[in-house]
Amino acid sequence: MLSIQHLSKSYKDTRLVLNDVSFDVQKGEIIGLIGPSGAGKSTLIRCINRLIEPTSGSITLEGIELSHLSSSRLREQRRRIGMIFQEYALVERLSVMENVLSGTLGYVPFWRSFFCKFPQEKIEKAFGYLGRVGLMDHVNKRADELSGGQKQRVGIARALAQEPSLLLIDEPTASLDPKTSRQIMRLIKEICKEQQLPAIINIHDVLLAQTFVDRIIGLNEGKIVFDGSPSELNEAVLTTIYGKEEWQTAPQEKEATVATLTPESIAVKLELAV
Ligand SMILES: Nc1ncnc2c1ncn2[C@@H]1O[C@H](COP(=O)(O)OP(=O)(O)OP(=O)(O)O)[C@@H](O)[C@H]1O
């Protein structure tokens, strides 16, 4: 489905920000990309959609090599990658429906989009996506009238309107409260499973990742240092990914043992560590 092989990236200096990264993602599989600040998570996401050029290695989506495409072929292939952003990236003065329809722009002739004459079929599909994310009552509202959670739902519907083969999701819950964060992660998970869409989610919240993703990839200094099931995230693995920390206890629980390690305690410690 998506295959990343021996991907490396250095910016201006010679230091490798991504160092020989290889992994495959299957249909419907949700990957949580975790790691400390500066580990290379955003760089990896941006290499996959070619917002930045990889230094070496290959990225293949459904058999098409993305890393050496001409700019016109690249535009065509980018349509197949739906992006969801931390800050939603909506056009605030446009309506919810218009924002969702903007996801189809790669498929609609320029003159039609300029005059907002989207084909009926695209409009009907947009209604379907808005229904799926629970926003049917807000179709004609301006984006700037929505809450953060509602804006992120529009971002998800817009990504779906692209009819993507892959979702790349950058910190989708970083601006949301804990309950809304869980609702958004649950929605992403349900949609990926329904549509058999693979997704890579750059996420700082380890508890959320553990709860909602199928597989976790841990990056440290540009290298994959962990690739496994969320249930395998124990103290040793967290130390490998993030560095040494007393993962097993919150400060007020000095006597607790490793056996008390719970997703909640991990989340508390990670919040303290960042
Ligand atoms: N455009 C750039 N030019 C030069 N160096 C960059 C550029 N973008 C990122 N870097 C460097 O690459 C490294 C990885 O950055 P990246 O943003 O990918 O990390 P990250 O894991 O996403 O971090 P965070 O969780 O803080 O967003 C960092 O050392 C950063 O300073």
The ligand as a Gaussian input file, in Angstrom:
#p B3LYP/6-31G(d) Opt

LIG

0 1
 N       13.366000      23.686000       7.077000
 C       14.314000      23.245000       7.910000
 N       15.596000      23.615000       7.743000
 C       16.568000      23.143000       8.566000
 N       16.361000      22.292000       9.597000
 C       15.087000      21.891000       9.813000
 C       14.000000      22.338000       8.994000
 N       12.862000      21.758000       9.448000
 C       13.202000      20.980000      10.508000
 N       14.545000      21.073000      10.728000
 C       15.289000      20.361000      11.776000
 O       15.052000      18.981000      11.590000
 C       14.940000      18.324000      12.866000
 C       13.627000      17.552000      12.910000
 O       12.555000      18.485000      12.898000
 P       11.030000      18.018000      12.821000
 O       10.216000      19.267000      12.783000
 O       10.882000      17.047000      11.737000
 O       10.893000      17.288000      14.223000
 P        9.570000      16.816000      14.988000
 O        9.859000      15.462000      15.511000
 O        8.385000      16.986000      14.112000
 O        9.510000      17.853000      16.178000
 P        8.223000      18.461000      16.962000
 O        7.595000      17.312000      17.670000
 O        8.813000      19.466000      17.885000
 O        7.327000      19.092000      15.927000
 C       15.057000      19.404000      13.925000
 O       16.382000      19.413000      14.408000
 C       14.761000      20.679000      13.173000
 O       15.467000      21.760000      13.722000

